[in-house]
Amino acid sequence: MRVLIVIPAYNEAENIVRVIQELRTVAPSYDYVVVNDGSSDETAAMCRRNGYHLIDLPVNLGLTGAVQTGVRYALECGYDAVLQLDADGQHDPRYVEEMARIMEEKDADVVIASRFVTEKKPHNLRMLGSNMIAGAIRLTTGRRLTDPTSGMRLWNRRIMTQLVNRRSFRPEPDTVAFLLRQGAKVEEIQVTMRERTAGESYLSPAKAMKYMVQTCASIMLIQWVLKKES
């Protein structure tokens, strides 16, 4: 199975070299591409300087646009699956091999790197939104996902095609919820994630709160919206 690792990057000049060096060291057999999402810092310049595989977007499209760009590229190049790896260093590439193995062995459509398959969630405000989204998914699909907000996901080619062809599909929990309702096979593996140490997140605290509310609403309503698109 040919997997392309897509790395959306927005103002990650402080992290991108470390992330790519680690990826090359621990998962050298996997291809990757950095999608520079209209960064205002030196992200693209550093990628060029180091000879990294790069798609340089001239304007900021946001996370969904950056990931969809990488997925479209993967489809055009004949890859069987795409794995999203954040450019901030929080996602550990040691798990790429296991995620690919699980996808093949269990014939999964989506594999999610979860912090809480075997570990308990901490009881804090940070996890409140995750619990709300997990509850909405369970209510609408009957499936319990332990870490629905994890951005480290592996999508197979069938799902990749939907990600680029449906306007409402985002690399987000509401899309996973819709796929579950449509019979997609979703697996989770236990991972350890790291804290961001530098750079600029796509989500500010205010945006994070808005994201949680919108995602829960989307999970409850998206099935009707997407049916109209079909």
Buried (B, 14 or more C-beta within 10 A) or exposed (E): EEBBBBBBBBBBBBBBBBBBEBBEEBBEEBBBBBBBBBBEBBBBEBBEEEEBBBBBBEEBBBBBBBBBBBBBBBBEEEBBBBBBBBBBBBBBBBBBBBBBEBBBEEEBBBBBBBBBBEEEBEEEEEBEBBBBBBBBBBEBBEBEBBBBBBBBBBBBBEBBBBBBEBEEBBBBBBBBBBBBBEEBBBBBBBBEBEEBEEBBBBEEEEEBBEBBEEBBEBBBEBBEEBEEEE
